[in-house]
């Protein structure tokens, strides 16, 4: 039942994004996926299973995790008028992956 509930939340988010993208304020559709749904879940799990210090470390890492998302947005902005949509999205996702890998490697070396 828990899995069905999570899938329903995901479906509601997709429908909300689709509906917002058809409105005069279509750009708000870009804000919806940034609602901290998964962060709330992650912070609850870490906060309830580990120490407050572990939760705070997770929060700080989350702040740094904004960098790969910014990399995705900047690269997609730059690629949007240079490539067709799907290759631009895939390339931007690849940029996110590289930035996330760099972040994880740097984090593990600095916080080992």
HELIX and SHEET records of a PDB file:
HELIX    1   1 UNK A    2  UNK A   21  1                                  20    
HELIX    2   2 UNK A   26  UNK A   28  5                                   3    
HELIX    3   3 UNK A   29  UNK A   32  1                                   4    
HELIX    4   4 UNK A   37  UNK A   49  1                                  13    
HELIX    5   5 UNK A   52  UNK A   64  1                                  13    
HELIX    6   6 UNK A   66  UNK A   79  1                                  14    
HELIX    7   7 UNK A   85  UNK A  110  1                                  26    
END                                                                             
